[in-house]
Amino acid sequence: MENETLKYTGNTKSRSEESNSSDLRLFPYLPDDNLVEAVNIAIQLERPLLLKGEPGCGKTQLAYSVAHKLDLSLDAWYVKSTSRARDGLYTYDTVGRLRDAQLAATGQTSPQELQRIKKPMSYVRLGPIGRAFVKDRRSVVLIDEIDKADIDFPNDLLLELDERRFIIEETGIEIKAKNPPIMIVTSNDEKDLPNAFLRRCLFHYIEFPKRERLIEIVKVHFPTAQEKLVTEAVDRFNNLRQEMQKSEGGRGKLISTSELIDWFRILHFQHPSEAEALAKLNGEIPYLYALLKNREDQLRYRNKNQNNG
């Protein structure tokens, strides 16, 4: 196993720092100290870090930030309702193997192709965890939205998390991790995860940022934006979020940090003059479609605004 000390330092405060990256997911990312600490403890203990938090709070982007800051490769696994645990390890092309065997029986294959057919691993395609296990250097694995899958899905990964190995059943070949990957697992809390899986993870809940942090986040994304515009926009955003919390009783979808960034981007670039942008904020919140994503929320806001007017 590679003897390498890795420490995640967190803040990516300049868009220019990411400009040479081919990965468009990278952008300024500002984790708080508690999250940075959780990442580093997960690295040291070689345990998966399970992240929960409101949608749009930056759970997925953390994996990209960690990989970027530590100069590691990243294998992302976006879990779907149809995903199986084995998909993250490997897939085996049974149909292709049968087709090639039938073709070889006819004697119409070249010697080179025949050699390929005889190799069991020719029909194996490693998944995100499998690829991370065979890499010569430690890497980052993102298992995104694990709660989308069947309830048994997390438990089917327990051996791989504990012993960092798995067997390709069709070939009998065992794959052992050369270096334990840094695993970041996200969940939107759509369903409870099994206790056996939780015992193997560290856990961190990403809280919604306070006003000062939101201002800092917007400034990092839009360094040319004027202070007054940023604070006014964040205050309008926070007021709307608080209204939603009261009307929904905390049960519905609340506007998120990612939606704040999208909304401010529209405001900032549609109105490059600070005076013009501030005037746009004076009254009904503009570009409401970037914040409120269902008709009921939009109608509720407009009705309240008309009544107050």
PLY file of the C-alpha trace (Angstrom):
ply
format ascii 1.0
element vertex 309
property float x
property float y
property float z
element edge 308
property int vertex1
property int vertex2
end_header
0.00 0.00 0.00
1.27 3.43 -0.93
2.68 5.40 2.02
1.28 8.85 1.33
0.00 11.53 3.69
-2.97 13.38 2.24
-4.62 16.40 3.81
-7.59 18.24 2.38
-7.35 21.98 2.95
-10.76 22.90 1.66
-11.34 26.37 0.29
-11.03 26.96 -3.42
-11.42 30.71 -3.49
-10.62 31.64 -7.06
-12.35 30.67 -10.26
-9.02 31.18 -12.05
-7.59 28.35 -9.96
-9.98 26.02 -11.75
-9.70 27.57 -15.22
-7.16 25.08 -16.54
-9.21 22.10 -15.48
-11.02 20.09 -18.12
-13.70 19.20 -15.57
-16.46 21.78 -15.75
-17.86 20.65 -12.42
-15.05 22.35 -10.58
-15.85 25.81 -9.31
-15.10 27.81 -6.17
-16.02 25.62 -3.21
-16.06 26.79 0.39
-16.51 23.98 2.91
-16.64 24.96 6.57
-14.02 23.82 9.06
-16.13 20.95 10.38
-16.55 19.47 6.92
-12.83 19.81 6.17
-12.08 18.03 9.45
-14.54 15.24 8.61
-12.87 14.70 5.22
-9.41 14.47 6.74
-10.49 12.04 9.46
-12.17 9.88 6.79
-8.88 9.88 4.86
-6.88 8.93 7.95
-9.26 6.20 9.11
-9.86 4.95 5.56
-13.61 5.05 6.14
-16.32 6.23 3.74
-17.68 9.70 4.53
-21.48 9.76 4.33
-22.86 13.22 3.58
-26.41 14.40 4.05
-27.94 17.83 3.63
-30.51 19.70 1.60
-30.38 19.21 -2.18
-28.06 21.80 -3.71
-25.89 22.21 -0.61
-22.70 20.94 -2.27
-22.53 17.28 -1.26
-21.58 16.03 -4.72
-19.19 18.90 -5.41
-17.18 18.03 -2.31
-15.82 14.91 -4.03
-14.62 16.99 -6.97
-13.06 19.52 -4.62
-11.21 16.80 -2.69
-9.91 15.18 -5.88
-8.81 18.55 -7.25
-7.11 19.75 -4.06
-5.26 16.47 -3.54
-4.46 16.04 -7.24
-6.17 12.66 -7.37
-8.33 11.03 -10.00
-12.04 10.67 -9.34
-14.42 7.85 -10.21
-18.06 8.93 -9.90
-20.95 6.52 -9.54
-24.34 8.18 -9.93
-26.75 5.73 -8.36
-30.16 5.14 -9.96
-33.22 3.24 -8.80
-32.13 0.34 -11.04
-28.50 0.29 -9.87
-27.06 -2.88 -8.38
-24.16 -2.93 -5.96
-22.15 -5.12 -8.35
-22.34 -2.37 -11.01
-19.90 -0.37 -8.94
-17.45 -3.26 -8.94
-17.70 -4.65 -12.46
-19.97 -5.74 -15.27
-19.51 -8.87 -17.36
-20.47 -9.02 -21.02
-22.10 -12.45 -21.05
-23.79 -11.89 -24.39
-20.55 -10.79 -26.03
-18.71 -13.78 -24.59
-21.32 -16.20 -26.00
-21.31 -14.51 -29.38
-17.53 -14.65 -29.66
-17.46 -18.30 -28.55
-19.93 -19.21 -31.26
-17.90 -17.28 -33.83
-14.68 -18.98 -32.71
-16.34 -22.39 -33.13
-16.80 -21.63 -36.83
-13.05 -21.16 -37.26
-13.52 -17.69 -38.72
-11.59 -15.74 -36.09
-8.01 -14.52 -36.42
-5.29 -15.85 -34.07
-5.16 -12.47 -32.31
-8.92 -12.41 -31.81
-8.86 -15.99 -30.59
-6.30 -15.07 -27.94
-8.55 -12.23 -26.77
-11.54 -14.55 -26.56
-9.59 -17.01 -24.43
-8.82 -14.33 -21.80
-11.60 -14.26 -19.17
-10.96 -10.59 -18.33
-11.65 -9.55 -21.93
-15.34 -9.39 -21.07
-14.99 -7.62 -17.74
-15.53 -3.89 -17.40
-14.61 -2.49 -14.02
-17.00 -0.08 -12.32
-16.02 3.03 -10.31
-14.98 1.08 -7.19
-13.24 -1.61 -9.24
-11.25 1.01 -11.17
-10.21 2.71 -7.94
-9.03 -0.61 -6.49
-6.61 -1.34 -9.35
-5.07 2.14 -9.55
-1.46 2.54 -8.51
-2.26 5.72 -6.60
-5.01 6.49 -4.16
-8.09 8.04 -5.75
-11.48 9.48 -4.84
-14.71 7.51 -5.31
-18.04 9.32 -5.28
-21.15 7.22 -4.64
-23.82 9.80 -5.34
-27.37 9.58 -3.96
-27.03 6.08 -2.56
-30.57 6.29 -1.14
-32.03 6.16 -4.65
-31.27 2.45 -4.90
-32.98 -0.53 -3.30
-32.78 -0.79 0.49
-30.42 -3.81 0.21
-27.99 -1.95 -2.04
-25.73 -0.50 0.73
-25.51 -3.85 2.54
-24.31 -5.51 -0.66
-21.17 -3.37 -0.46
-20.15 -4.25 3.10
-17.41 -6.75 2.19
-15.87 -4.34 -0.29
-15.91 -1.53 2.30
-14.44 -3.72 5.05
-11.87 -5.80 3.21
-11.44 -3.72 0.04
-11.59 -6.71 -2.23
-14.09 -8.52 -4.42
-14.21 -11.57 -6.66
-15.27 -11.48 -10.29
-17.61 -14.45 -10.14
-17.46 -15.29 -13.85
-13.67 -15.62 -13.82
-12.80 -16.44 -10.21
-10.28 -13.60 -10.22
-9.98 -11.62 -6.98
-9.43 -7.88 -7.14
-7.72 -6.35 -4.11
-7.32 -2.63 -3.60
-3.76 -1.50 -4.18
-4.59 1.68 -2.24
-7.78 2.38 -0.28
-9.78 4.99 -2.15
-11.20 8.06 -0.44
-14.94 7.30 -0.54
-17.53 10.04 -0.38
-21.14 8.84 -0.24
-24.07 11.24 -0.56
-27.69 10.79 0.46
-30.74 13.03 0.17
-32.36 11.10 3.03
-35.13 9.72 0.82
-34.95 6.46 2.77
-33.15 5.17 5.83
-29.83 3.42 5.26
-29.10 0.06 6.95
-27.37 0.17 10.33
-24.68 -2.25 9.16
-23.74 0.22 6.42
-23.87 3.23 8.75
-21.48 1.54 11.20
-18.81 1.49 8.52
-19.11 5.18 7.67
-18.29 8.53 9.17
-21.20 10.95 8.96
-21.49 14.68 8.35
-24.58 16.81 7.79
-23.97 19.92 5.69
-25.95 22.70 7.36
-27.40 25.50 5.29
-24.93 28.42 5.33
-25.56 31.46 7.49
-25.91 34.92 5.94
-22.21 35.82 6.19
-21.21 32.53 4.58
-23.71 33.01 1.74
-22.24 36.45 1.07
-18.76 34.93 0.97
-19.91 32.18 -1.41
-21.49 34.66 -3.82
-18.38 36.87 -3.72
-16.15 33.93 -4.57
-18.29 33.04 -7.58
-18.67 36.65 -8.71
-15.53 38.53 -7.65
-16.44 41.64 -9.68
-19.87 42.04 -8.06
-20.24 45.04 -5.75
-20.63 44.48 -2.01
-23.97 46.28 -1.79
-25.49 44.20 -4.60
-24.28 40.93 -3.07
-25.63 41.70 0.40
-28.98 42.95 -0.95
-29.39 39.83 -3.12
-28.50 37.49 -0.27
-30.94 39.26 2.04
-33.77 38.96 -0.50
-32.89 35.30 -0.96
-32.84 34.64 2.79
-36.15 36.41 3.31
-37.75 34.26 0.61
-36.29 31.11 2.15
-37.65 32.06 5.57
-41.10 32.68 4.08
-40.97 29.23 2.49
-39.99 27.65 5.81
-43.02 29.24 7.49
-45.49 28.37 4.76
-44.20 24.82 4.20
-43.60 24.09 7.86
-40.11 22.93 6.89
-41.49 20.03 4.87
-41.23 21.23 1.28
-38.23 21.88 -0.91
-36.41 25.02 0.16
-34.33 27.14 -2.17
-30.70 26.07 -2.08
-27.22 27.52 -2.33
-26.86 26.30 -5.91
-30.09 28.10 -6.83
-28.83 31.28 -5.19
-25.75 31.12 -7.42
-27.85 30.53 -10.55
-30.22 33.36 -9.63
-27.41 35.82 -8.90
-25.69 34.88 -12.15
-28.81 35.89 -14.08
-29.15 39.12 -12.10
-25.48 40.01 -12.39
-25.10 39.41 -16.11
-28.49 40.75 -17.17
-27.76 43.98 -15.31
-24.00 44.73 -15.33
-24.66 48.15 -13.78
-24.93 47.92 -9.99
-27.58 50.64 -9.90
-29.66 48.82 -12.50
-29.33 45.49 -10.66
-30.26 47.07 -7.32
-33.28 48.72 -8.91
-34.32 45.33 -10.26
-34.22 43.96 -6.71
-36.48 46.75 -5.44
-39.89 45.18 -5.60
-40.94 41.67 -6.59
-38.03 39.27 -6.71
-36.88 39.09 -10.35
-36.21 35.89 -12.30
-38.33 33.90 -9.88
-38.10 30.84 -12.13
-34.49 30.37 -11.04
-35.55 30.01 -7.40
-39.06 28.63 -7.11
-39.44 25.39 -9.04
-43.14 24.64 -8.70
-46.28 26.56 -9.54
-47.69 26.56 -6.01
-44.61 28.29 -4.57
-44.62 30.91 -7.31
-48.35 31.63 -6.87
-47.96 31.81 -3.10
-45.14 34.32 -3.40
-46.91 36.51 -5.99
-50.16 36.51 -4.03
-48.34 37.51 -0.86
-46.45 40.22 -2.72
-49.69 41.62 -4.22
-51.42 41.62 -0.82
-48.49 43.45 0.76
-48.52 45.91 -2.12
0 1
1 2
2 3
3 4
4 5
5 6
6 7
7 8
8 9
9 10
10 11
11 12
12 13
13 14
14 15
15 16
16 17
17 18
18 19
19 20
20 21
21 22
22 23
23 24
24 25
25 26
26 27
27 28
28 29
29 30
30 31
31 32
32 33
33 34
34 35
35 36
36 37
37 38
38 39
39 40
40 41
41 42
42 43
43 44
44 45
45 46
46 47
47 48
48 49
49 50
50 51
51 52
52 53
53 54
54 55
55 56
56 57
57 58
58 59
59 60
60 61
61 62
62 63
63 64
64 65
65 66
66 67
67 68
68 69
69 70
70 71
71 72
72 73
73 74
74 75
75 76
76 77
77 78
78 79
79 80
80 81
81 82
82 83
83 84
84 85
85 86
86 87
87 88
88 89
89 90
90 91
91 92
92 93
93 94
94 95
95 96
96 97
97 98
98 99
99 100
100 101
101 102
102 103
103 104
104 105
105 106
106 107
107 108
108 109
109 110
110 111
111 112
112 113
113 114
114 115
115 116
116 117
117 118
118 119
119 120
120 121
121 122
122 123
123 124
124 125
125 126
126 127
127 128
128 129
129 130
130 131
131 132
132 133
133 134
134 135
135 136
136 137
137 138
138 139
139 140
140 141
141 142
142 143
143 144
144 145
145 146
146 147
147 148
148 149
149 150
150 151
151 152
152 153
153 154
154 155
155 156
156 157
157 158
158 159
159 160
160 161
161 162
162 163
163 164
164 165
165 166
166 167
167 168
168 169
169 170
170 171
171 172
172 173
173 174
174 175
175 176
176 177
177 178
178 179
179 180
180 181
181 182
182 183
183 184
184 185
185 186
186 187
187 188
188 189
189 190
190 191
191 192
192 193
193 194
194 195
195 196
196 197
197 198
198 199
199 200
200 201
201 202
202 203
203 204
204 205
205 206
206 207
207 208
208 209
209 210
210 211
211 212
212 213
213 214
214 215
215 216
216 217
217 218
218 219
219 220
220 221
221 222
222 223
223 224
224 225
225 226
226 227
227 228
228 229
229 230
230 231
231 232
232 233
233 234
234 235
235 236
236 237
237 238
238 239
239 240
240 241
241 242
242 243
243 244
244 245
245 246
246 247
247 248
248 249
249 250
250 251
251 252
252 253
253 254
254 255
255 256
256 257
257 258
258 259
259 260
260 261
261 262
262 263
263 264
264 265
265 266
266 267
267 268
268 269
269 270
270 271
271 272
272 273
273 274
274 275
275 276
276 277
277 278
278 279
279 280
280 281
281 282
282 283
283 284
284 285
285 286
286 287
287 288
288 289
289 290
290 291
291 292
292 293
293 294
294 295
295 296
296 297
297 298
298 299
299 300
300 301
301 302
302 303
303 304
304 305
305 306
306 307
307 308
